[in-house]
Every structure is written in C-alpha cells, then in structure tokens.
Amino acid sequence: MENKNLLSNLHIDIDSNERIISFKHNFDGKLKEIFDSFNTLYSKFSLHDFLKLKSNGNFITDIALGLSRKKIYEFRQDQQNCIQTENQSPLLCRCLNKTVSDIEQAYHEYKGDKKKLLLETHICGICSHCNVQFNDLYKELEARKSYVNGEPAQVWISKVEKLIEEFYYVCPPEFSNLKFEVLSMNSFNLKIRCIRGESDLKRMEIQKTLENYLLSEIKLDLKLSVVV
C-alpha cells in the first residue's frame, strides 16, 4: 500500500502546546498494534521529542514512525500556511485550525447557542487550552451581536419595551412616575436604567418589582439588573 493511502488512515491529535494527545487510525494487524502502543507510550510527548525518536530496528515500527513524522510535518505546514495567509483571522484553536472568524461565523449560524456552537465546531474539545480565549470571544460577540433564545436581541428588547409600557397599567402607584430604558440584553442579562426623579424608592425595591413582572412575562432564564 502506498504511503499516501496509509497516511489517509492516520490522524494525530495535537494540542496548542504542540503535545501529542492521541493517535487515531484505521489500521489492522501489526500496524494497529504499534499505533495502539503509541497511544500508551507517546501521549503527552512534545512533537520535538517525538521527532527525535530513533529506529528500534523493527521494520513495521519504522513505517509507523515514518507515517507519524509525515503527519506532524503536514500539521506544521498547515500551521505555517495559516499564519502566512494574507489578512488571515487570528488563530483561536491550533488543534483544529479554527480562527476567530470561524467562530464568529458559527456564532451567527447557531444564533448564539453556545452549547450547539461547542458541539458542532468541537472548539475546546481536544486540549481545552483555548477555553479562556473562546469564552472571552463569546462574551464579546454577545455584547456586539447578541441573540436571545434564537432571535436577535433587538427583537427581544422591543418586546421588553412594550411590556414596560404595559407595566404602568398594573404597577403600584409609587412606580407611575418612574421612567425606564432598556440598556442591553443578551442570553444571560437584561439591564434597565431607571430614572427615579424625586422618588424615594430604593434601587433593589424597583429591581425586584420589575423583575417579578418582566421575567414572568418573557419567560426567559436570565438575570435582570436595574441601574439608577
């Protein structure tokens, strides 16, 4: 069997620190035994240390080492191509070659659904070293281009504004002179500004009353905060 065909049966998971996570393969016979043993022997090996391994005189082992080296060289070439591509979006996950642009596109495709985004893109699923960067990016996207329950945030903001108008018909008399403005909304938080004027109502009292009304109406599991 040609080396090219053999290579197609091998995949090496490599983390963002260039350490081997696992050898995944579709081999049988002796090659299967050797790559299974590689998972035990060389998991957590750095690529640098793995490439320094020498032959033990076994012909089949030498084939396995040669195939692994070719896969590692391919990985490094892909990384280099990614870095050199003009106007390339910053690399977020080295294991999967996922860029910031890839995650932004997936964010819109799955309408901000974080669980589905993680499941479908496999981001953070191999070595998890990109967890912090991913969560920071997700928060930034939520702030800039938020979706709420699968709909653009602005759709929900309009619903909340309408509910605030209706709130004045059912609220206690001491709330009737307050003015409210929706500042922001995402899958986790709804922030509302309250202009109290000369009212003596405390912020937490206002927040609790508004929270009881609005969250029961919109039926979303999020946190409401009021700023005055």
N, C-alpha and C positions, 0 to 999 in steps of 0.2 A: 504494500500500500504506500502511495506517495506521501511525503511529509505534509504536503498541503492538505490532503484528506485527513491525515492524522491530527493536524492542528485544529481542524474544524470540530474534533471530538473533545477538545480540551478548553477549559476556561479557568483562569486563576483569579480568585477574588483578592484584591489588593486594597489595603486601607489608605487613608490620606497621609499616613506617615511612611508609606512605601514598605509596609509589612504584609507578608502573605497571610491571608485569612484561611483560605481553603483551596484545594484543587478539585474542580468539578469536571467529570469526564464521562464518556460513554464507551469506555474500553472494556474488553473482557480478557480472560486468560491472564498471562503473565503481566501485561501492561496494567490491567486492573489491579492486580495485587500490589504492584510497585506504586501506582498513584494513590492507592488506599494507604499504603505505608507512608507516602509523602505527607499525607494529611496529619499523621501522627508525629512524624519526625520534624517537619519543616513549618508547621503552622506557627505563626508569630516570628518567623525568620524575616530579617530585613532582606530586600532584594539584593542589596550589596553583598551580604553574607551568602545568600543562596547562589549568586553568580560565581562565587569563589569556590564552590564545591568541586571536588575533583572526582575523576572516574574511580570506581572500585573494581574495575576490570570485568564487570558484568555487562554483556552486550545489550540486554534489554533495559537495564538501568541507565546505560549511556543514552539509549534512544529517548527514554523518559526525561532525562536531564536536558537533552538537546531540544526536545519539544517545549519544555518549560522555559528554557532560555529564549527561544524564539517568541513565545507568548509575552515574556517580560519585555523584550526589545520592542515588540509591537505596542505594548502598553505605553512604554516611554516615548515612542514615536507619536502616538496619539496625543499624549500629554503635551509634547512639544508643538505639534500642529495646532492644538487648541490655544496655546499661548501665543503662537505666531500669527494666527488668523487676524487680519485687519479688522478693527472695530469689534473684536470678539467681546461678548459679555463676560464679566468676571466669573471665574470658575467657582462654583459653590461646593460641589461634591466631586472629589477626584476619583472616588471608587467607580462612579457611574458616568463621569464626564458631564455632569449636569451643571449648567450655568444659571446665573441669576435670571437671565431671560427665559430659560426653560421653565423655571419655577413660576415666574410671573405669568407665562402663557398657561401653565397648568392651573394656576390660581383662578384665572378667568374661566377656563374650560370647566372646572368643577365648582364654579360660583362660590369660591371662598370656603368650600367644605374642607377643612383641614384634614380630617380623618381620611376622606376619599383621596385627597391630594397625596398624602403619605403612602396610602395603599397602592395607588396606581403608578406613581413615579418611583417608588421604592427608595426615595430620598431618606437618609438617616437609617437605612435598613441594613447596611453592611457593617461598617465600623463605628458608626454613630459620632464620629469626630466633627461632623458638620451640624450637629444638633443646635448649638448655640447660634451659629450663623443663619441657619434656616429659621429658627424661631424669631430672630431679630428681623429677618426679611419679611416673615409672615405678619408680624406686628406693623411693620412699615406699610405693607400692602393693605392691611386692614384700615390703617389710618388714611391712606390715599384713595383707595379704590374698593371700599368695603362692600361686602354682600351680607345680607341678613336673611337667614332662612331661605337661601337660594334666590333672593331678589336683590337688586341694587339697593344700597342703604337709603338712597333718596326716596325710594318708593315708601319705605317704612317711616322715614321722617315725616313725609306728607301725612301718613296715617296717624302718627302721634300728634301732629299739629292739629289735625281735625278733632282728635279725642280731647285735646286741651281745650278747644273751643267748646266742646260739649261738657267738659268738666265744670265750667262756670254755671251750668244749669243745675248741677246736683251738689256742688261743693258747699261747705259751711259758709255762713255769711262773712266771716272774717277773712275768707280767701278771695272774695269777689274783687278786691282792689289790687290783687297781685297780678303781675304780668310775667308770662313765661316765654322762653325762647329755646328751641332745641339747638344745642351747640354741636353735638356729634352723636353718631350711633354706629355700632358695629355688632358683631355676633356676641360680644361679651358685655358691652357697656352702652348705656343711654345717659348722656349728660345734658342737663337742662339748666339754663340760667333763670334765676328768679329775681325780678326787680320788686323789692318789698315796699318801696316808698316809705310811708310813715308807719307801716305795720309793725307790731311788736312780736309777731310770730317768730319762733326760733327756726333756724335752718333745718334741723333734724325733724321738727314737727311738720314743716312744709314737705320735706322729702318723704316722710312716712305716709302722709295723706296722699300725696301724688303717686307714690309707689303703689299703694293699695289699689288705687283706681286704674292707673295706666297698665300695670303689668297684668292685672286680671282681665283687662280688655284685649290686649295684644297677644296674650298667652305665649310669651317667649321667656325662656330661662336666661335672663341677663340681669346685670346689676344697674340700678338707677341711682344716679347721684345728682344732687342739686347744688349749684354754686350761687352765691348771692353777692 
